[in-house]
């Protein structure tokens, strides 16, 4: 029997050698965001030389703008499905080289695998892991959205091993015997810092924090508003964390004592998440930290799992809300801007939780420049969503909507009451317009 070190050395190879294991019709899943295996993705154009055909690549919020995303010569070799768009994928979309794949985080894998198997495709997972320990285990580190599930489903497992990635616990352990091939790298882990938030963000943060009771279990995202919320939550007690993304703001809440995970009623003592991205301080906090468990999205974002937490509060952002409560959170009109993520699932899960609340947060306005280069102010609360906008969260599921002007509690209100509540938290410059539009269009 081979030792774990012998197995490791046997599977160690160059990126080009690893990519030569890809066959026609394979369906490649990448780890999410900062966990993407740069040492593999940077060489994907090598598939031109291997002469494979009809391979599918599914990415999720890629951090780096890889040349393969914009290479028309990959047509017929590799097609690209984007699960969560950013600027890189919006550019590739304009070039007709990527297509959005609508799906919830809890169903992303099952739907893709069902489709792949129906089309005779073999699943492949590519991810970045921290180095192997003395027992032969590598850690999926900062992303566990569906990677372990893919290993269990029999996918071809191709890994980048990098010592700069933290070792995490949960659904992250992969034994070397389960790995088909690996490459080693020494690149720095991608980092992002906390962006200072504005006075408007601070007002929204205060409004949201007023809804969060001591003993609540929270779900936060990344960005100015979540950072402002976290600042306001530092005075709370016995908070818990059950979230899709673990952020540096959560480290602050743990270190100041606001979060102790003692009253969740489910997974007490542990912070639950599926992926992370942030500063080196965040990664150092997570390294070998058994109190933070990285779980598959099929677990962390499952509304029934979420509903087992006490006083679960989900806090999500949106781009536009109509007067009946429909939220467009992933498109700007016809333009795919981001992705569904776990918004709808955490909204539903919060309302299954004892005393749970779901909160949709946003600035009341945004600005654009007109043909003369002058800035124009627009309301994010509108009579009707923009033409082509995708409804990310149904009006049937929306609970609280929060802006810098206040809180609209929509649960249980009729359409007339919803319109009135949303108009009250719109920017004052647009309230009369919204009232007139509601009257004209019989939004009552």
N, C-alpha and C positions, 0 to 999 in steps of 0.2 A: 504494500500500500504506500502511495506517495505521501510525503509530508506536506503540510500546508505551504511551506516555503517552496517546495518543488512544484506544487500546483500553481502557485503564484508566478514563478519564473516561466513556467510552460505557457501561461496565458498572456504574458507580457510581450507587447509588440509595438510597432510603429502605428501611427494613425492610418497610413495608407494600407498596411497589412490588415488592420482591423476592419477597414471599410470594404475590403475585398471579401468579407464574409456576408455582405449584403447581397441578396438575390433579387431576381425579378419579382415585382409585385409586393415586396415587403412593405409593412406599415410601421414607420419609425415614430416613436413617441419620445420627446425630449423632456428632461426635467425642467421645472419651472424657474423662470427669471434668473437670479444670480447662481442657481445650481446648474444652469445649462453647461454641458461639457464643451467648453471652448476648444480644447485640444482635438476634439472630434469634428465639431461643426465647422471649424476653420478649414477643414480639408475635404468637405463634402463634394466639392467639384471634382475630386478624384474619381467619382462615380462615372464621369465621362470616359475615363480610361478603362474602367471595368466592363463597360458596355451593358450595364443592367438597364432594364426598362420598367416603366410604370411603377416606380417606387413612390410612396406617399410619406411626407414629413409633416408631423403635427407639432407645432411649437406653442408655447404659452408664455406670453410676455417676455420675449427675448431681449436681453440687455444689450447685446452687441448687434450691430448691423452687418451681418455676414454677407460677403460677396455673392454667395449662392442664392440669397433672397432676390437678387436683381439680375440674374444671369439668364437671358432668354435661351441660351444654348442648352439649358437643363430641361427644356420642353421635351416631353416624351421619356425623359430619364427620371425626373423627380418633380412631383407636384407638391404644393405647400398648402396645408390647412392651418389657419391661425385661430387659436382658441381665444386669445386675448390680444387685441391689437394695441400697438403703440406707434410712435412716429415712424419707426423702421418699417412696420407692416403697412401703415397707411401709404407710405411711399411705394412699397411693392404692390399694393392693391391698385394704385393708380397706373402701374405698369402691367396690370392684369396677370401678376405672378404670384398672388396669394388670394385665397378665398376664406372668408369667415366660416367657422363651423359652429353653429348655434347649439349650445348644450349647457345643462347645469353641471356644476362641479361634481355632484354625486352620481351623475349619469354619464359623464364624459367618457369614462373608460368602457362601461358596459355597452354604450351605443357604438363607440368606435370599434370595439372588438367584435360586436355582432355584425357590423358592416364589413369589417375586414375578413371575418370568417366566411361571410356570405360571398365575398368576392374572391375567396381563395388566397387571402393574404396572410403572411406570417407576421405576428407582432414582434417588434424589436424595441427595446428600451435603451436609451443612451442617457447617462447621468454622471454627475461628479460625486465622488465619495472621498471620505477621509481614509487614511492608510489602514491597512489590516492590523489587527491586534494579535496577541500571542495565541489566541484561540482560532484564528482564521476568519474573523469577522471584519468586514468593512462597514462603514456607516454612510447612509445616504445623506447625511449631514443636514442641509438646509431646505430640502424639499422632499416631502413624502406624499404628494397629492395623489399619485397613482402608481408610483414606481414599484413599490413592494407588491402591489396587486398584480402588476404586469409580470413580475418574476414568478409569482404563484400561478399565473395563467400560462406559464411555459414560454414566455417571450425569450428571444435571443437577448442576452444581457451583455452590453458593451459599455465599459466604464472608463472614466478618467480618474486616476488616483492622484490626489493633490494634498500635500501636508498642511496647506494653509486653511483648509476647510475644517470647521469644528466637528467634533464627534458628538452626535446627538442620540437620543433614545426614543423608543416607541416602535413605529413601523418602519424602522430605518436599517435594521441589521440584515446584511447579505453575507452569506458564507462564501468563501473563495470557490468552493465546489459548485456553486450556482452560477458562477461567472463564466462566460464564454471567451471573452478577450478583454484586455485592459491596456491602456496607455498611461504613462506617468507624466506628470507636469509639475512645474514649480511656479506657475503664474500666481500673482496676488489674487486673493478673493475679491470680487467686485464689492465696492462699498458705496454707500450714500449717507450723507449726513442729514440731521433734522433741520428742516428749513424753518426759519423764524416765521411765526404767524402774525397776521395783521390784526388791527383793532376790530375789524369786522369778524374775523375768525374768533377772536376772544369773546365777542358778544354771543356768537352762536354756541361756543363752548360753554359759556355760563348757562344758556338756556337748556342745553342738553343735560348738563350736570345736575340741574334742578330736578330732572326726571329720574335720576339714578339714586336709588336708596342704598343705605348701608346693607351689606349682605348680598348685593346683586352680583350676577355673573355677567361679564361684559365681553362684547366682540367689537373690536376696533380695526380700522384699516390704517392706511398710511396717508400722510398729507397734512396740510395746515390745520384743517378742522379737527381731525382726530388728535393731533398734537395739542391743540387748544383745549379739547375735551379732557385729555389726560392731565393737563395742568390743573384744571378745576376739580378733578377727582382725587387729588392728593389729600384732601381733607376728609375723604370718606373712610369707612372702616369695613373690614372683612369682605372686601371685594374678591371675586374669583375671575379667572380668565379661561374662556373657551372660545377660540377664534380661528379663523382661517389663516391669518397672517400674524405672526408674533413680531412686535415692533420695539424699537428702542424706548418709546414712551412707556411701554409695559415694564421695562426694566426699572424705570424711574418709580413706577407705582409699587413694584415689589420692594425696592430698596427703601422707600419711605415708609413702608408698612401698611399702605392703603390696601394692597392685595396680599392676602394670606391663604386664599383658596380654602378657607375653613368652613364656609357655609354654603358651598355649592350644592350639596346634597347628592352629588354625582361626581366621581373622580376627585373627591376631597383631597387636598394636599398637592394637587398637580395643576399646572397650567397646560392646557391642550391647544395644539395648533397643527397646521399642515405644512406651512413653509415660512421662511423668513427672508428678509433682506434689509441691510442697514449698515451701521458703522462697525468698525473693528471692536469697539466696546461691546456692542450687541453680540457679536460672534464670540468674544471672550467670555461673556456671561453664559452663553449657551453651551460652550465646550465642556463636555463631561458633566453636565448638569442634569441629574436624574429627576429634578422636580419639573422639568419641561418635557412633555411627551409630544413627539411629532407623529400624528396619526393621519391615515389616509382620509381624503375628502369624503369618501363614502361613509366615514365615521364622523369626522369633525363637523361636516356640513349637513349631515342627515337631520332633517327637521325633528324626527322622533328622538334622536340622540340629544339634540339641543334642548328639546322640551323636558328632558330629565333634570336639567339644571334649574335651581331656584332663581326666581327673579331675573331671568335672562334678559339682557338688554342688547339688542343689535343696533349698531350705528353705521349706516351706509350713506353714500353720497349719490346724488343724481344730477342730471344735466338740465332737466325740464320736467315740470309737473303741470298737468292740465287741471281745470277747475273741478273735475270729478275725482281727482286723485291718481290718475294714471301717471306712472313715472317712466321717462325715457332716460336710461342711465348708461347706455352703451353706444348710441348713435347720435349724430348731429344731423337731423333730417335724414337724407339718404346715406350719409357718410358714416361708415363704421369707424367708431372712435376708440372704443376699448373692448369690453366683453361683459358677459353676464356675470361671470364669477360665481360667488355664493350668495349674492344679494337676495334673490327670491327665496332661497332655502333658509337663510338666517331670519328673514322677515317672518316666514311661516313658523319656524321653530320657536321664535320668541313668543309667539302667541299661543304655542302649545305649553309653554313653561308656566309654572305657578307664579302668578303676578308678573309675568313677562311683558316686555314692551319692545316694539320695533320702531326705530327712529330713522327717518330719511332727512338728511341735512344738506343744506345748500345756501350759497349766497342768493339774495333775492334778485340780483341783476348780473349782467355781463356786458362788456363793451365790444364793439367792432368799429372799424374805420370805414367811412363812406367813400364815395368816388373822389371826394375832395381831400381825403386824408384826415378828416375830422372824426373824432370819436363820437360814437352814438351809443346811448344807453338802451338796453333791452331788458325786459322782465323775463325771469326764468319761470314764473308762474304765468300760465297762458290759458286762454279760452280753450284752445285745441293744440295738441302736439303738432310739431312741424310735419309737413308732408314727408312721408317716408320714414318717420321716426319709429323705432322699435319699442314696444312696451316691455320694459324689463321687469317691472313690478306692477302687478294688476291692481286696479283700484279696489278689488275685493280683498286684497291683502294689506293695503297700506294702513298704518296705525297712526303714528305721529309724523308730522312734517315740521321742520324747524328751520327758520332763517334768523338773521340778525334782528328781525322785528318781532319775533315771538314764536309761539308754539301753536300749531293747529292739530287738535286731536280729532282725527277723522273716523275712528272706529265707531260704528253704530250710527253715524250721521247719514241722513238722506242727501241727495245731490244738492238741494238748496242749501242745507246746512254746511256741506263741504265747501261749496263755492264761497259762502260768506266767511268761513273760517280761514280759507286760503287767501282771500282778498285782504283780510285783516293782517296777514303777515307778509304781504307783498310790499314792494317799495312804494312809499306814498305817492310818487309821481305816476304810478300806473293803476292806482286803485279805482279811480273814476272810470278809466278805460275798461278795466276788467268788469266793473259793475254794469256798464253799458253793454258790453259784449255778452255778459251772462243774460241780461234782459232780452237783447236782440235775438239770441240763439236759444232761448227757452231753457237755459241751464238752471232749472229749478226743480 
